[in-house]
């Protein structure tokens, strides 16, 4: 059966990652017609994000109360983030349980991004909507005096829509068409920032028995010379596809130089041997990697768009969401979380704008479409800027290093976290709960 696109729709979502899927779920809940497309032939299975925070679970729960519960059953609830030094002395232990008064999701959920996307896709399809794979957008232009956008695809198909959601990632084709710039959020110069920190992300299996200094029930971050070593336990799958506990871990490793494109077991093991759990201890062995399931490299270069919204002269819109609008490092697990929240919020904004235009047409009055969309752009830029600040601050801690500077930084953290309310403030920021759109 040939997967053909319709010729027109109200909303076209370009990109079926977490932010695009969240927007699709929101539009379906508001009964707004949409089409969601992606250039990939199917959903990805590579090492990407692994954390879902409380705000994303809350946002998804407003659309489908059962969806967060299904994600939780497939993941691990990390109620703490333990940070230790090379000698495995406690630097601080962040307690996500401190936000229990504000959410029932008082933890960080450890679950791979592809599993989150899989569950979200099931709910999109459950609403009677299809995801159109292998649809790469190659051209876009204004039509009908700017009241619609026409998207042309590599397949030769053409689709018109009033709202085009750019959920097509950090190299967004639609962002480039709209002339929306990525800027350094600190210098305000064009292009991403110049942070030179590289990371390796890998999914690995550790040998049994697992050393007791590698927790199975939560995140652990080791900081010291050469960069961070973070271990995140994940639930694997049995032969029947059911979740099971084993020695499956996601590793985030800070590296001072450019790593290989797909680091192998020898490369990863050498880092663990030099500065991972057990590397500077006589009490525990270093965990041994038996298999690398997936690995990749990343660079942290913060960037933020100068606006989230592009309006055609006749009232059609290109609307940015997720990675098409911001870039930052992996510290704090904010990427997938922020994308999901943005997708849900954008669906609400499109619904508000759509209803406002309909009511105005029905009554013969005018409506302030620009104000509705500008409010979305202003709010999301503000949230993204705050998240980038949080991530950059955490990244400075993760860098580690030798000398008095890193020593005093770690000592200051140890002292600060002795103050009870500090823990709650940071847990609140990492959860993202404070960024929800005010009614």
C-alpha positions as CSV (number, residue, x, y, z in Angstrom):
1,X,0.0,0.0,0.0
2,X,1.4,3.4,-1.1
3,X,1.5,6.0,1.7
4,X,0.1,9.1,0.0
5,X,-0.2,12.5,1.6
6,X,-3.5,14.4,1.4
7,X,-3.3,17.6,-0.7
8,X,-4.2,19.9,2.2
9,X,-4.6,20.1,6.0
10,X,-4.9,22.6,8.7
11,X,-1.6,21.8,10.4
12,X,1.4,20.0,9.0
13,X,3.9,18.8,11.6
14,X,7.3,18.2,10.0
15,X,9.2,15.8,12.3
16,X,8.0,12.9,14.3
17,X,10.3,13.1,17.3
18,X,9.1,13.8,20.8
19,X,8.2,17.5,20.2
20,X,6.3,16.7,17.0
21,X,4.5,13.8,18.5
22,X,3.5,15.8,21.6
23,X,2.1,18.5,19.3
24,X,0.2,15.8,17.3
25,X,-1.3,14.4,20.5
26,X,-2.3,17.9,21.6
27,X,-3.9,18.7,18.2
28,X,-5.8,15.4,18.3
29,X,-7.1,16.2,21.7
30,X,-8.3,19.6,20.4
31,X,-9.8,18.0,17.3
32,X,-7.7,20.1,14.9
33,X,-6.9,18.3,11.6
34,X,-3.2,17.7,11.1
35,X,-0.7,15.7,9.1
36,X,2.6,14.5,10.6
37,X,5.5,13.6,8.4
38,X,9.2,12.6,8.9
39,X,12.1,12.2,6.5
40,X,13.1,8.9,8.2
41,X,11.8,5.6,7.0
42,X,10.9,4.6,10.5
43,X,11.4,5.8,14.1
44,X,15.1,5.8,15.3
45,X,16.7,3.5,17.8
46,X,19.9,5.3,18.5
47,X,21.4,6.6,21.8
48,X,19.7,9.9,22.5
49,X,17.9,11.3,25.5
50,X,17.2,9.1,28.5
51,X,15.5,11.3,31.0
52,X,11.8,12.4,31.2
53,X,11.2,15.0,33.9
54,X,8.0,15.7,35.9
55,X,6.8,18.6,33.7
56,X,6.8,16.4,30.6
57,X,4.9,13.6,32.4
58,X,2.4,16.2,33.7
59,X,2.0,17.7,30.2
60,X,1.4,14.3,28.5
61,X,-1.0,13.4,31.4
62,X,-3.3,16.3,30.5
63,X,-3.8,14.7,27.1
64,X,-3.8,10.9,28.0
65,X,-3.7,10.1,31.7
66,X,-2.6,6.6,31.0
67,X,0.4,7.5,28.9
68,X,2.7,8.7,31.7
69,X,1.9,5.5,33.6
70,X,2.9,3.3,30.7
71,X,6.1,5.2,30.3
72,X,6.8,4.8,34.1
73,X,6.2,1.0,33.9
74,X,8.9,0.8,31.1
75,X,11.4,2.9,32.9
76,X,13.3,3.4,36.2
77,X,12.3,6.1,38.7
78,X,15.5,7.9,39.7
79,X,14.6,9.7,42.9
80,X,18.1,11.0,43.4
81,X,21.1,12.3,41.4
82,X,24.2,11.3,43.3
83,X,27.4,13.2,42.5
84,X,30.8,11.8,43.7
85,X,34.4,12.7,43.2
86,X,37.2,10.5,41.9
87,X,37.8,9.0,45.4
88,X,34.0,8.3,45.5
89,X,33.4,10.8,48.2
90,X,29.9,12.3,48.2
91,X,29.8,15.8,46.7
92,X,26.0,16.2,46.9
93,X,22.9,14.1,46.5
94,X,20.0,15.9,44.7
95,X,16.7,14.6,46.0
96,X,13.9,14.9,43.4
97,X,11.5,13.8,46.1
98,X,11.6,17.4,47.4
99,X,9.0,18.3,44.7
100,X,6.5,15.8,45.9
101,X,4.2,18.6,47.1
102,X,3.8,19.8,43.5
103,X,3.6,16.6,41.5
104,X,3.0,12.9,41.8
105,X,6.1,12.4,39.5
106,X,8.7,13.3,42.1
107,X,11.5,11.6,40.3
108,X,13.4,11.7,37.0
109,X,12.3,8.8,34.8
110,X,15.1,6.9,33.1
111,X,13.8,5.6,29.8
112,X,15.4,5.7,26.3
113,X,14.0,8.3,23.9
114,X,13.0,5.7,21.3
115,X,10.8,3.9,23.9
116,X,9.1,7.2,24.7
117,X,8.5,7.9,21.0
118,X,7.2,4.4,20.5
119,X,4.5,4.9,23.2
120,X,3.6,8.3,21.9
121,X,3.3,7.0,18.3
122,X,0.9,4.3,19.6
123,X,-1.4,7.0,21.0
124,X,-1.2,9.1,17.8
125,X,-2.3,6.1,15.8
126,X,-4.9,5.2,18.4
127,X,-6.6,8.5,17.6
128,X,-7.0,7.4,14.0
129,X,-4.0,9.4,12.7
130,X,-1.1,8.1,10.6
131,X,2.6,9.1,10.7
132,X,3.9,9.5,7.2
133,X,7.4,8.2,7.0
134,X,10.0,8.8,4.3
135,X,8.6,12.3,3.5
136,X,11.5,14.7,3.2
137,X,10.4,18.3,2.6
138,X,12.5,19.9,-0.2
139,X,10.7,23.2,-0.8
140,X,8.2,25.5,0.8
141,X,6.5,28.7,-0.4
142,X,3.6,31.0,0.4
143,X,0.4,30.5,-1.7
144,X,-3.1,31.9,-1.8
145,X,-1.7,35.4,-1.0
146,X,0.2,34.1,2.0
147,X,-2.8,32.4,3.7
148,X,-1.3,29.0,3.2
149,X,2.1,27.4,2.9
150,X,2.8,24.8,0.2
151,X,5.2,22.1,1.0
152,X,6.8,20.0,-1.7
153,X,8.4,16.7,-0.8
154,X,11.1,14.5,-2.3
155,X,8.4,12.1,-3.4
156,X,6.9,14.8,-5.6
157,X,3.9,15.2,-3.4
158,X,2.6,18.6,-2.5
159,X,0.7,19.6,0.6
160,X,-0.8,22.9,1.7
161,X,-1.4,23.9,5.3
162,X,-2.1,27.1,7.3
163,X,0.2,26.1,10.2
164,X,3.5,24.4,9.6
165,X,5.2,23.1,12.7
166,X,9.0,22.9,12.4
167,X,9.9,19.9,14.6
168,X,12.6,18.9,12.2
169,X,15.6,19.2,14.5
170,X,18.6,21.4,15.1
171,X,19.4,21.6,11.3
172,X,15.8,22.6,10.5
173,X,15.0,23.1,6.9
174,X,12.0,25.1,7.8
175,X,13.9,27.4,10.2
176,X,16.3,28.2,7.4
177,X,13.4,29.0,5.0
178,X,11.8,31.3,7.5
179,X,15.1,33.2,8.0
180,X,15.0,32.5,11.7
181,X,18.6,32.7,13.1
182,X,20.3,30.6,15.7
183,X,22.2,33.0,18.0
184,X,24.6,32.5,20.9
185,X,22.4,33.2,23.9
186,X,25.2,35.0,25.7
187,X,27.1,37.0,23.1
188,X,23.9,37.5,20.9
189,X,26.1,36.8,17.8
190,X,24.8,34.7,14.9
191,X,25.4,31.0,15.2
192,X,25.8,28.6,18.1
193,X,28.1,29.3,21.1
194,X,31.7,28.3,21.2
195,X,31.6,25.8,24.1
196,X,34.3,23.2,23.2
197,X,33.1,20.4,25.4
198,X,32.5,17.0,23.7
199,X,30.5,14.1,25.0
200,X,30.2,10.4,24.2
201,X,26.8,8.8,24.7
202,X,26.6,5.0,24.7
203,X,24.3,2.2,25.7
204,X,26.3,-0.7,27.1
205,X,25.8,-4.0,29.0
206,X,28.0,-4.4,32.1
207,X,29.3,-7.8,33.2
208,X,27.8,-9.5,36.2
209,X,28.2,-9.2,39.1
210,X,27.7,-5.4,38.8
211,X,30.0,-3.5,41.3
212,X,28.0,-2.2,44.2
213,X,29.2,1.3,43.6
214,X,27.3,1.5,40.4
215,X,23.6,2.1,41.4
216,X,20.8,0.2,39.6
217,X,18.1,2.5,40.9
218,X,19.3,6.0,40.0
219,X,21.7,8.4,38.3
220,X,25.2,8.7,39.5
221,X,27.6,11.3,38.3
222,X,31.4,11.1,38.9
223,X,33.3,14.3,38.4
224,X,37.1,14.7,38.2
225,X,40.0,15.1,35.8
226,X,39.0,14.8,32.2
227,X,35.3,15.3,32.5
228,X,32.1,13.7,33.8
229,X,31.3,10.0,33.9
230,X,27.5,9.5,34.3
231,X,25.8,6.1,34.7
232,X,22.1,5.8,34.0
233,X,20.5,2.4,34.5
234,X,17.8,1.4,32.1
235,X,15.3,-1.5,31.9
236,X,16.1,-3.9,29.1
237,X,13.7,-6.2,27.3
238,X,13.3,-10.0,27.4
239,X,12.7,-12.2,24.4
240,X,9.0,-11.5,24.8
241,X,9.5,-7.8,24.7
242,X,8.6,-7.3,28.3
243,X,10.7,-4.9,30.4
244,X,13.3,-6.6,32.6
245,X,16.1,-5.5,34.9
246,X,19.6,-6.3,33.8
247,X,23.0,-4.6,33.5
248,X,21.9,-2.2,30.8
249,X,23.2,1.3,31.3
250,X,23.4,4.6,29.4
251,X,26.8,6.3,29.7
252,X,27.4,10.0,29.3
253,X,31.2,10.6,29.2
254,X,32.8,14.1,29.0
255,X,35.9,14.0,26.8
256,X,38.5,16.7,26.3
257,X,39.2,15.9,22.6
258,X,37.2,14.9,19.6
259,X,36.1,11.2,20.1
260,X,35.5,8.7,17.3
261,X,32.1,8.9,15.6
262,X,30.9,5.6,17.1
263,X,33.2,4.8,20.0
264,X,33.8,1.1,20.6
265,X,34.1,-0.9,23.8
266,X,37.9,-0.4,24.1
267,X,37.5,3.4,23.9
268,X,34.7,3.4,26.4
269,X,36.4,1.0,28.8
270,X,39.6,3.1,28.8
271,X,37.6,6.1,30.1
272,X,36.0,4.0,32.8
273,X,39.3,2.6,33.8
274,X,40.9,6.1,34.1
275,X,38.1,8.0,35.8
276,X,35.0,5.8,36.3
277,X,33.5,4.1,39.3
278,X,36.2,2.0,41.0
279,X,39.1,3.6,39.1
280,X,40.5,5.3,42.2
281,X,39.2,2.9,44.8
282,X,40.6,-0.2,46.3
283,X,37.2,-1.3,47.5
284,X,35.4,-1.8,44.2
285,X,36.4,-3.0,40.7
286,X,35.7,-0.9,37.6
287,X,32.5,-2.1,35.8
288,X,33.4,-4.1,32.7
289,X,31.7,-3.5,29.4
290,X,30.6,-6.8,27.7
291,X,28.7,-5.2,24.8
292,X,28.1,-1.8,23.2
293,X,24.6,-1.6,21.9
294,X,24.9,1.9,20.4
295,X,27.3,4.8,20.8
296,X,27.7,8.3,19.3
297,X,29.4,11.6,19.9
298,X,28.1,15.1,20.6
299,X,29.4,18.6,21.1
300,X,27.7,21.1,23.4
301,X,27.3,24.4,21.6
302,X,24.4,26.5,23.1
303,X,22.1,28.2,20.7
304,X,18.7,29.9,20.8
305,X,16.5,31.2,17.9
306,X,15.8,34.9,17.8
307,X,12.0,34.1,17.4
308,X,9.8,31.0,17.4
309,X,7.2,32.3,14.9
310,X,7.3,33.3,11.2
311,X,4.1,34.8,9.8
312,X,3.3,35.0,6.1
313,X,1.6,38.1,4.8
314,X,-1.8,36.4,4.6
315,X,-1.7,34.8,8.1
316,X,-0.1,31.4,7.5
317,X,2.5,30.4,10.1
318,X,5.7,28.5,10.5
319,X,6.1,27.6,14.2
320,X,9.2,26.3,15.8
321,X,9.3,23.6,18.5
322,X,12.0,21.4,20.1
323,X,15.5,21.2,18.8
324,X,14.7,23.4,15.8
325,X,14.5,26.3,18.3
326,X,17.3,25.6,20.8
327,X,20.5,23.7,21.4
328,X,22.3,22.8,24.6
329,X,24.3,20.0,26.3
330,X,22.9,16.9,28.0
331,X,23.3,18.1,31.6
332,X,20.1,17.8,33.6
333,X,18.3,15.8,31.0
334,X,16.4,18.8,29.7
335,X,16.2,18.2,25.9
336,X,13.5,15.7,25.4
337,X,11.6,17.1,28.4
338,X,11.5,20.6,27.0
339,X,10.5,19.4,23.5
340,X,7.5,17.5,24.8
341,X,6.4,20.5,26.9
342,X,6.8,22.8,23.9
343,X,4.8,20.5,21.7
344,X,1.9,20.3,24.0
345,X,1.9,24.0,24.6
346,X,2.1,24.8,20.8
347,X,-1.0,22.6,20.2
348,X,-2.8,24.7,22.8
349,X,-1.7,27.9,21.1
350,X,-2.7,26.7,17.6
351,X,-6.1,25.7,19.1
352,X,-6.5,29.2,20.7
353,X,-5.5,30.9,17.5
354,X,-7.7,28.7,15.4
355,X,-10.8,29.3,17.6
356,X,-10.1,33.0,17.8
357,X,-9.9,33.4,14.0
358,X,-13.1,31.3,13.6
359,X,-15.0,33.3,16.2
360,X,-13.8,36.6,14.6
361,X,-15.0,35.5,11.2
362,X,-18.3,34.3,12.5
363,X,-19.0,37.6,14.4
364,X,-17.5,39.9,11.7
365,X,-14.9,41.3,14.1
366,X,-11.1,41.2,14.0
367,X,-8.8,39.2,16.3
368,X,-5.3,39.7,17.4
369,X,-3.6,36.7,15.8
370,X,-0.2,38.3,16.1
371,X,-0.5,38.7,19.9
372,X,-1.4,35.0,20.4
373,X,1.6,33.8,18.4
374,X,4.0,36.4,19.8
375,X,3.0,35.3,23.3
376,X,4.1,31.8,22.5
377,X,7.4,33.0,21.0
378,X,8.1,35.2,24.0
379,X,7.3,32.6,26.6
380,X,9.2,29.7,25.0
381,X,12.3,31.9,24.3
382,X,12.3,32.8,28.0
383,X,12.0,29.2,29.1
384,X,14.7,28.0,26.7
385,X,17.0,30.8,27.9
386,X,16.5,29.7,31.5
387,X,17.1,26.0,30.7
388,X,20.2,26.8,28.7
389,X,21.5,28.8,31.8
390,X,20.8,25.8,34.0
391,X,22.5,23.3,31.6
392,X,25.5,25.5,31.2
393,X,25.9,25.9,34.9
394,X,25.7,22.1,35.4
395,X,28.1,21.6,32.5
396,X,30.7,23.7,34.3
397,X,30.5,21.4,37.3
398,X,30.7,18.3,35.0
399,X,33.9,19.5,33.3
400,X,35.9,18.6,36.4
401,X,39.6,19.3,35.8
402,X,42.7,19.7,37.9
403,X,43.9,22.7,39.9
404,X,42.5,25.1,42.5
405,X,39.5,26.3,40.4
406,X,37.7,22.9,40.1
407,X,38.7,22.1,43.7
408,X,37.0,25.2,45.1
409,X,34.0,24.7,42.8
410,X,33.4,21.2,44.2
411,X,34.0,22.4,47.7
412,X,31.5,25.2,47.3
413,X,28.9,22.8,46.0
414,X,29.5,20.5,49.0
415,X,28.8,23.5,51.3
416,X,25.9,24.9,49.4
417,X,24.0,21.5,49.4
418,X,24.2,21.5,53.2
419,X,21.6,24.2,53.1
420,X,18.2,22.4,53.0
421,X,16.2,24.7,50.6
422,X,19.0,24.6,48.0
423,X,18.2,21.0,47.1
424,X,14.5,21.8,46.6
425,X,15.2,24.8,44.4
426,X,17.5,22.8,42.1
427,X,15.1,19.9,42.0
428,X,12.3,22.3,41.0
429,X,14.4,23.8,38.2
430,X,15.4,20.4,36.8
431,X,11.8,19.1,36.9
432,X,10.7,22.0,34.6
433,X,7.4,22.4,36.6
434,X,7.9,26.2,36.9
435,X,7.9,26.6,33.1
436,X,4.3,25.7,32.5
437,X,2.3,28.3,30.6
438,X,0.2,30.5,32.9
439,X,-3.5,30.3,32.2
